[in-house]
Amino acid sequence: MKTIIEPFRIKMVEPIRLTTIEERQAILRAAHFNPFLIPAEHVLIDLLTDSGTAAMSSEQWAGMLRGDESYAGAKSWYRLEETIQRITGMPHVLPTHQGRASERILFELLGGPGKVVPNNNHFDTTRANVEHSGAEAVELVIDAGKDPQNRHPFKGNLDIGKLERLIGEVGAARIPVVMVTVTNNSGGGQPVSLENLRAVRAVCDRHGLPFFLDACRFAENACFIKMREPGQQDHSVRDIVREMFDLADGATISAKKDGLVNIGGLLLMRDDALATRANNLLILTEGFITYGGLAGRDLEAMAQGFEEVLDEHYLEYRLRSVAYLGEGLQRAGVRIIEPPGGHAIYIDAAHFCEHLPVDQFPGQALLCELYRSGGIRAVEIGSVMFGHTDPATGTTIHPPMELVRLAIPRRVYTQSHIDYVIEAIAEIFPRRRAIRGLRITQAPPVLRHFTAQFAEV
Ligand SMILES: *Cc1c(COP(=O)(O)O)cnc(C)c1O
């Protein structure tokens, strides 16, 4: 087997700044031990998110110059609409500035008090938009999806038995839509099988329920299906993508992931009446229906990005490079969520920082050490992000896992960057007991991970 190489060469470079450990120590202090507050120019390898951080291709940049900036009916819009209709088969394509705008429109139309929206796992903006409408967000991922060491090939699958039970309990009338997130971002970027999507479709058909995909990483999910699902090896990713969308009545998409662009989103649907109502809401807050809050050049870059993401050499490289990081960390003894997902590696920070109690934020402490010793920025998904005080008892409730997510921007870093990340973390691991715990000195009441301030214990 030959090395799976980056299927592109570099035409334009953006220098990244090397800093000394002393400089980073001072920067970390000034940022109150919260990497969200570090200016990006002081970060060497930025693995904070894979959202909107992709490198665009020469064809996308060429499209940026061709972008038609007409208010209505721009050529760039028709190109995007045709591309998305051809890839997904969805007749109604609504452009939005990013995924959460699509969610806001969808749940304003379908949500509301008393409604219940099931999903394998809701992404945080999806949950927030469901709840903002007054509806309840319910998570129905299979049990294997909650076990970090379980190597189930489709850990993102929705539990069909749990879905049937939910429908039995609350009644189909209260469920306006069943959602499945591909890949399951909140569950570790784990894929959903075609078999599972077909089973969800069958349940929805039996109860007359609409089925929508949260399809931000539809191409990565389709590539996993091709690699792992029996009988799919000979099918093209393009055909698998089409089969996934054919099973759904609509989709919300953030183009900042598999759209390979820095900004953009889509709301797709089949139902004409629902599309008319969605278009009216789109005009209210996003813009006219042929640009949805985006510039013509953004539409052009999106149209090209959605084509490029279906290149199987790209997808094979993409999934391989994420797995490569995971394997390197495991060789160094670091425990991660298995198997590696499509866009990120999740380190078990409770294991890495065994010596720290959860109220000293092991994930945040590890984040700080990654930055201090390696200039690497990641994100905590643990007690800082999800810990909260129980209003009844006044005690702090901690989430089941303390994770540090290393998200890989698309087409941005080379294998030597990833090797550097592995080396930096492998160097920290044997001396991990010296990592100091943190305490919160200041935090807002909600979404505290973005702006909370810390001090060393
Ligand atoms: C990123 C993301 C969203 C929200 O998209 P934004 O473009 O950030 O608004 C929704 N769902 C999933 C699964 C995502 O990963």
The ligand as an SDF file (V2000), in Angstrom:
LIG
                    3D

 15 15  0  0  0  0  0  0  0  0999 V2000
  -21.7570   23.4070   12.0060 C   0  0  0  0  0  0  0  0  0  0  0  0
  -22.9770   22.6230   12.1760 C   0  0  0  0  0  0  0  0  0  0  0  0
  -24.2340   23.2400   12.2000 C   0  0  0  0  0  0  0  0  0  0  0  0
  -24.4270   24.7400   12.1800 C   0  0  0  0  0  0  0  0  0  0  0  0
  -23.8490   25.3460   11.0690 O   0  0  0  0  0  0  0  0  0  0  0  0
  -23.2200   26.8220   11.1560 P   0  0  0  0  0  0  0  0  0  0  0  0
  -22.7660   27.0650    9.7510 O   0  0  0  0  0  0  0  0  0  0  0  0
  -22.1080   26.8040   12.1390 O   0  0  0  0  0  0  0  0  0  0  0  0
  -24.3100   27.7500   11.5440 O   0  0  0  0  0  0  0  0  0  0  0  0
  -25.3460   22.4200   12.3110 C   0  0  0  0  0  0  0  0  0  0  0  0
  -25.2370   21.0920   12.4150 N   0  0  0  0  0  0  0  0  0  0  0  0
  -24.0470   20.4660   12.3970 C   0  0  0  0  0  0  0  0  0  0  0  0
  -23.9800   18.9840   12.4920 C   0  0  0  0  0  0  0  0  0  0  0  0
  -22.8800   21.2070   12.2870 C   0  0  0  0  0  0  0  0  0  0  0  0
  -21.6940   20.5830   12.2990 O   0  0  0  0  0  0  0  0  0  0  0  0
  1  2  1  0
  2  3  1  0
  2 14  2  0
  3  4  1  0
  3 10  2  0
  4  5  1  0
  5  6  1  0
  6  7  2  0
  6  8  1  0
  6  9  1  0
 10 11  1  0
 11 12  2  0
 12 13  1  0
 12 14  1  0
 14 15  1  0
M  END
$$$$
